[in-house]
Amino acid sequence: MAFLRSAVWRVFSAVRPPLSPLCRTSTRSYSSEPTKEKSVPYEKTLKQEDGASSGPTKPLPRSADAVVIGGGSLGCQTIYHLAKMGMTNVVLLERDRLTAGTTWHTAGLLWQLRPSDVEVELLAHTRNVISKDLEEETGLHTGWIQNGGLFIASNKQRLDEYKRLMSLGKVYGIESHVLSPAETKDLYPLMNVDDLYGTLYVPKDGTMDPAGTCTTLTRAATARGATVIENCPVTGIQVRTDDIGVKRVKAVETQHGTIETPCVVNCAGVWATKLGEMARVKVPLIAMHHAYVVTERIEGIQNMPNVRDHDASVYLRLQGDALSVGGYERNPIFWDEVSDKFAFSLFDLDWDVFMQHIEGAVNRVPALEQTGIKSTVCGPESFTADHKPLMGETPEVRGFFLGCGFNSAGMMLGGGCGRELAHWIIHGRPEKDMYGYDIRRFHNSLTDNKRWIRERSHESYAKNYSLVFPFDEPLASRNMRKDPFHQVLTEQGCMFQERHGWERPGWFNKEGPAPVKDYDYYGAYDVKRNEKYKYDELLGQEYTFDFPPHHDVIKNECLSCRHSVAVFDMSYFGKFYLTGPDAKKAADWLFTADVNKKPGTTVYTCMLNKRGRSEADLTVSRLEPGVANLPLAPEFSGDAYYLAIGGGVAEHNWNHIKTVLQDQGFRCQLTDHSENMGMISIQGPKSREVLQEVLDTDLSNEAFPFSSHKVVIAAGHQVRAMRLSFVGELGWELHIPKDSCLPVYRAVMAAGAKHGIINSGYRAIDSLSIEKGYRHWHADLRPDDTPLEAGLAFTCKLKSSVPFQGRDMLEKQKKEGLKRRIVCFTTDEKVPMFGLEAIYRNGVPVGHLRRADYGFYIDKTIVTLSVLE
C-alpha cells in the first residue's frame, strides 16, 4: 500500500534521465497476462476465467445487413439500437470478450451538462437507456448509480461557465443548483472549500458499470434477433467497385469464415485505425495512456457525488466507500505501437506523468493524504483532433461507417450516439445535428496527416478541462493550409482563425503582426515554450464571457463596411465545378433553387437530404460556354456550374454532392479548385467606386445586376467577378487565380485608399450577417432544419414542377403547417451573448439561443433561436 502523499514524494525525489522531445511513448509496458480484476473498481468483468480463447462463441452467418466490429460501449449500443429500429439481421464481432479493449476499465462517469445542446440530448438518451429502458426490457440491472455530480469553481469565470451550462440544462429539464462554499461543505463534508468560489451541483448525474451495461445491451439486442459473436477477430474487409467506379463494402473476413454485408460499422476504439486500413479508409485518431488510481476505504465518503475540479484538472469518482482519482495532464503518453493482443490488460502507471493530479485531489479532499492506494488503472484510450468522436459514413468507401474516437467518453455518449449511428445506417442520415461528430467535418488532406493528428489531439486532451470561451482558437498544427494573401495580411496584423485547416482572417490587430508559431506542446516533452508569442497573448485577452477587449476593433471593421468599404479575404471557400452530360439534371435535383437561369446568373440556394433537412447553403453560378481557362472556366459542353461554399463545411458539401450523384446515377464530374483560386470580397457603399478603377467592365446596376457574374480583367489579370454580399451591402466577390491574387489585391487597396478602405475579418462578417438576418449553416441553420423553418422558402422552387431532393417532405410540411421556426430577436440591454443561453417566458424556459452576436450598426445584441409555433 502507498499513501497518495507518499506517491507524490516518490516522484519528486526520483532521478530519471529526461525523455527526448515528443518521445514519451510506450511500446512494451502492458502486462503479458490479463490484469487481475481487482485492478479496476468493478465487481465483475467479462474476461474468460481460464484466459484462453476457444474460438467464436457462435457460428458465423453467411450474410448480414450490417456487421458491427468492436464489443465495447459503442458497438453494443449500436447493435442494440439497430435491432430496436427493426434491422435485426445484424452481427456484432468482438475479437476477444465484450469490453476487452478499453471499455472494461473506463471510469463510467455520466455528466448531464455539456456546452452543446446536441450533446445534452445525447447524454440524456444514454441516461434513459442505462437507468430505465434496459431494465424495463430485460429485467436486468445495468449497474447505474445515481449519486450526483459536483463541478468545482475556483474563480468567477469558471462559475460563469457553469451558470451557462445550468442555463442550457434548464431548457432540457436537468436539475442543477449553484452552491456557495458553505452549502458545498454541507453536501460534501470531507471537501476543502477554503479556495472555492462556488460549485454547480447536478443531483441526477451518476456512474455506469461497463460489464453490466454491455451485457444488458447485447441481451436486449439478441432478444430482437441480432447476433453477438465473441472471440472472433476480423482479418480483412472486402471492398468492391461498382459499375460507376464507386467503392462499396462487400464482406468481412475472419479466420473462421466470411460474412457478406453491404455495411460495416467500425466501433474498434483504439484499434479503429488498423481496421480502417483494411478497407483503405482513413481514421484520424491516436491512442494515449489514460489513468486513474483507486483508493482504499475512506470513512465518510459513502453516497458523496462525483466531483470534477476542472481548474485542478482532476476528477473524483465515488466507488462505494473509496474514490477513483484521475484527470487530464499536459504530457500524456502516446501509444504509438498499438498491439492487437492487448485485451483486459493495463499499462504500468507512470507516476512522473500522473503525479500532477495528486496534489489537486489532496487539496480538494484532504483525507486523501492519509489514504492508501488500492490499485492503479492505466489503459489506452483513443483521442481525436477536436476531442469529439468520429461518426458517419466515410468518404472513401460507401457502407463503411465510423463509431469510434470517443476521447474517454464512450460510455456516457454511447447511448445517444448509438441511436444516431443506427439511424444514419438505416435512413442515410442521423436525426440530430451530428455535424460536429461527422468524419466529413475534417478536410481529406488532414485525416492522414500524422503531425496534425498528433498535435491537435494532444492539445485537445491537454485542454479538456480548460474553460470553453467563445473566441478560442487552437495553437496546434496551424498554417496547414494558407491562401495567397496570408503573408501580406499577417504583416498587417491579421489575427487568423483556423477552419478546416485553413488560416482565415478573424480580425485585424492594430499593434502590428501577430504570426502563428509552431506548436510548443505547452512546454511538455521538453519542448521549449514559445516566447514573446503575440498571437497567444492576444488570444488570451479574448478569454472572457463579457464583451471581448477587441470589441471596438471589430466595431470599426463593421462600420467601415456599412459606411464606406472593406475587403474580406474569403479564399478558404470551397470552389467546385459541376460538369458532364447530366449536369443540368444533377443541378435540378441537388439544389432547392432554380439555378438554371440564363448563363452569367448566380443563385443562393440550399441542398437538402431525403428528409427535407438542410445539408448546405451555397451559391451556384451557371457558366457561359466558351474556351476552357482553368481555374476560372472548366472545359465543358452543355451545362456547367460553379459552386462557392463556406470553407468550414466544404468537405461535408463535397461528399454530400458526390453521394447524391452516385445514388442517382448522374453522369457528372465534380472537380475541386479550392486551392487554385483566392477570393476577396469588396463590400460597402463605396465598393463600386473602388472597383470601377480596377475592373475593365461597367459596374452599373444595368450592366452588372445583383446575382450576376462574369470573367473580367482586374489590374491586367483575369478574374471572375460576382455581385453578391454576405454582409448585406453593395459589393462584389473576386475569384482570382492563385498567381494573380496579390497584384489584384494591391490594386484594390490602392484604389480604395482615398475611400478609407480597410481589411476586415470573419468576426465582422459574423456581426454584419446576423444584422441582416442571413443564416450561417451549422449555426442558426442546421441539418435538422428545413428551409421553410429557417425562413428560406424563397430558395425553394416549389412553384415550379421541377423535382429536387427533399421536395416531397417540404410540400408535406407546408401542407401540414410549420410547428417551429427560426426567429431573430434583439435585446434593449447591452449584454454579451454567444449562443446556447436559455430563453424564459413568464419564468419558464422555452428554448435556447442558437447564435448570437453584437450588431454594431443598430447597436444591439442580436440572437437567433428556434421557437415552437
Steps between C-alpha positions, in 0.01 A plus 500: 500500500621852420354821635416770244733756653775239508445435132551869428818505706627192324463671163663822612797318647557267206790583272439388145660603169271734303315368197580649163230732359175332393636154574318422822339194348462142600530182297546245774342590830181294498505179695523174308234345720143630527477754778345386825143610547577686822696755299179662381224622729232257383369185656484324166685499167426284199837338434516124486604341826744262334649778289485281188321570174280209391393635161182684406220477751249447217513387137546781249205571270568513126357850468369792702345840436771657717804380692605700806865446591598558862323388815553808713249763600441635148480161332248371752293819491500502120382142455238552771359804323519340155296207629260729680442697178415180314829399336538162665720314249805660656816354650742630760852358483735533798858374469512397870221543753259793528668813647849341470666797329449826687140491624566254784720745693315823427403723792137488380405853601192671360472878525177637353615854428721589203557822302297363207126448468550192283734341754254570781238311296739213426590466868134509600429206271792302640375562851148387408626182335730408789281602792157403370451350153731199526371394839142522374585296189715230658430504873876536555674776695772674298696620802381863475561699820349847536719674753512846342775718359680803642696748284759705686556871423810668637434835331220713358564407137466131577175556687374714211567205270307271733210744508491484120484121522226522760304742282508260204416207725185671624362489145528121511365463851836412658498584867808694616588744776776755553632453853704729722814362665307452825218313323761289323653408836160393629455275195855360501642527856841355404562771241735795550300807398742773614608580144161456333306773322195274473383169357236362266310199634311267263312246715416252222848446358648160571722209402466202269642149522666384173436127541143543618419751228647308207360165615152645528523681165599183315237297684234746382642503145510121465147476634397699191692273262850652490805274523796567732815296439803523727853355454485580128768744377443670164784437254380697196234715339405423141420804285350486151488764229158540339410578138556875541828465686371542855666297775259314724526255790462140386587269791677453832770234524596305812710189564174313550311610192380794292180699546363671190362843589447843345571677830785493749497708819846569642457513879851369567613787721880520528521238222269690262789635291630148430151384410463797266824407324344167402260695277742784420294736712666779700409509870666805659545408864792430728542278806619634835540367851216617724509421870338512838581357842260330738534581868449289807191554713426861603280547804208733423531495120199275446218649289703807405459640147766462233723805475654686208759758603579645159753756619702224666437275196383215723186295556394299806265212427316334786563126517302367796704608802804607292590744223644468152728796424593599145533792262650645185866596503707722272745220417299184423687193374432405139458130416649489152536124460144384558496126570229268369558265796409759762185377680396552861848643548646816650820702484727564795409841639763768436499704820708773336199569282219424742630682807367837381147379583585393854553841653171627357318199642662533844426872505133438422454205740774524767411156640669354193840600637484213747309258278662201336495412133328168434581481128607698197313487170686622192352392170487619141236740371451649155510875449424728207602839368205690650416267790181391326409156364533380142165391358317448175567351159857545385586693181719221364266198510121496490351284773802539732383687810698634795398492866835555671739758645291581806773665707428300815128590481371192320292381792313824562454593133442140389121488527432822315767438238400136457146609418614769255743261333226240460273760344787605272547143379130424446377835366814656353521789746478544879201667660699763689756755390801269515727708278735561795562123513483425125832378356431737208565801727871444433660578165638195322851648496507492880360159587823315421736780603686356799624836624148645501349197673770489767524871577130577495410190700760593759370854534139385524596248769709751697224764485209265569432659838578855389232766492308500172508859377308624195798626301768244579720361223737203492875554509587152372559415132439846367599629156401169340314675216586859409354711222704740282413800720626344822838671525383848403207480744731373776715808449190715546420351841254227402385279788424179317239239582546134409219339303527172308878533515484844336629818659220753451497861628319544831572867569785746456721602789613863477820433694679320219563140391398209722609192304400149605805297606576131498333302776700479823294230677451748786856421608441125535750238384789747552379715212590863565204730550450769239620832639364846421211331325278792397228285346463297819496817711224658291305175503526489879354848525189368326438246777189654649123461515471879485541712190852419379771766538524538122128576473573851367744367239232274358251787526726711279528219243119466492419870477766558234313244290162659571614860434785470252679187375679195639685203353442146626734214412265203448748279316434203724165451322450172318499558122358212297395449139208273407520387138406203282213372284255492792615823666165674448304202637734483797471872570121484489499210744774621735401864548175631643510818293468532125865527399424449132448864424693660216880454502670774699249471786591414859239354735498452879360156577480216748568129465279256689507139608217257435319618814488856367757622753777738405838354410649828375447852379716627217509704180478335159605687185395375158795534264503633147638268230845595381864407485630315805715720718567326828464573780246766391316291242497121455475314174141394438225457249138547595454639849750577776478656843742670739430429867632728776463349847604611849845355560425356842243262351653447155594135561152425628344663194737325261408161641129577509506590131708195409263273692193642325665470159581136574159415639320656202742368240563842345783511247682798644840616609558700816843666505661692785696819428496638854881507523543655154308821562488775757191704572456850635169671564485879472193625686346834593334803339835611351580158350380594149718811493802300611454210260410717202864612507624140506266302275462549125121473500200718572383440859170688474180329609392461139827353377585291806184421700487325834545120485699507178857414412748534215867452423669841487846654509626635832834680500600304192387162635193292421262450794141388545302785652170426677261760630406342831508583868526302822472821704202673338684781319580597144796288403680251279699184549813450293596137438863520396752247366763434765789674324294814438375548854756742636511735198120525502487550878759778487311672219177488704669640810666779301171599335323493835754702695321832441177342623656370823490134396599254774549126543226328698465146631245235579417639843361798308325276246328316787368828639405654165323188378284449809412869484353434153330180608722274287533139607822316582487127436566296814441810713143624458429276200562136586454158340190441710326810355301536180528814283138579587580505871810711437320769302666386179190398306610750232786263415260217412350457151172373640296705250663310215444135413872419512572221750789534747625292790282555806223678309233250606580559865484879459165476326371281781627743762349795316163327482502399866632834621822587680540384857808712562703768332831682538451859612717797581486726808686802625553601861460853632762441767859486378600156620744256340349176373667221306235233442348219714361742761153399621193703407230539765137597458310583817778338700490174303783394267361466147813460290858609455697722268672348202713793393568841646716799414511873542361715219712813501295694245176460696696498829322196644565137583331280239404137552340219304308209645258227402152550648185290494208642306 
